[in-house]
Amino acid sequence: MLMIAYTIEGAAAVTPFGEKVIREAIREGELLVHYRRDGGQHPIILAEDLVEWIRSLPTERPPR
């Protein structure tokens, strides 16, 4: 089944990033989230936004 949106936990499960990293990206405004119109408290991450965020990450390792 094709997933079109994820919870934070779900996004962490399908990427190599933990919930802490995903929450930080959301807090920093790097990863867009949506909320239900009825006042839902849990953020929803669209699959396309998750892919876009990953694609925006550097392609080279930072210098040591």
C-alpha positions in Angstrom: 0.0 0.0 0.0 1.3 3.4 -1.0 1.6 5.8 2.0 0.9 9.4 1.1 1.4 10.8 4.6 3.1 9.8 7.9 3.1 10.6 11.5 6.5 11.5 13.0 6.9 7.9 14.2 6.0 6.6 10.7 8.4 9.0 9.0 11.2 7.7 11.3 10.3 4.1 10.5 10.7 4.6 6.7 13.8 6.8 6.8 17.2 6.4 8.4 16.4 9.2 10.8 15.1 8.9 14.3 12.1 10.8 15.7 14.4 13.3 17.4 16.0 14.3 14.1 12.6 14.6 12.4 11.2 16.7 15.2 14.3 19.0 15.0 13.8 19.4 11.3 10.2 20.4 11.9 11.1 22.8 14.7 13.8 24.4 12.5 11.2 24.8 9.7 13.1 22.4 7.4 10.3 19.8 7.2 6.8 21.0 6.6 3.9 19.4 8.6 0.1 19.7 8.3 -2.7 19.4 10.9 -6.2 18.2 10.6 -8.8 21.0 10.2 -10.7 19.8 13.3 -7.9 20.8 15.6 -5.9 17.7 15.4 -2.8 17.9 17.6 -0.7 15.3 15.8 1.4 16.6 12.9 1.1 14.9 9.5 4.0 14.8 7.1 3.2 14.4 3.5 5.4 11.8 1.7 6.4 14.3 -0.9 7.5 16.8 1.8 9.5 14.0 3.5 11.3 13.2 0.2 11.9 16.9 -0.5 13.5 17.4 2.9 15.8 14.4 2.3 16.7 15.7 -1.1 17.6 19.1 0.4 20.2 17.5 2.7 23.9 18.0 1.7 25.3 15.5 -0.8 28.8 15.7 0.6 30.1 14.8 4.0 31.0 17.8 6.2 34.7 18.3 6.8 36.1 16.7 9.9 
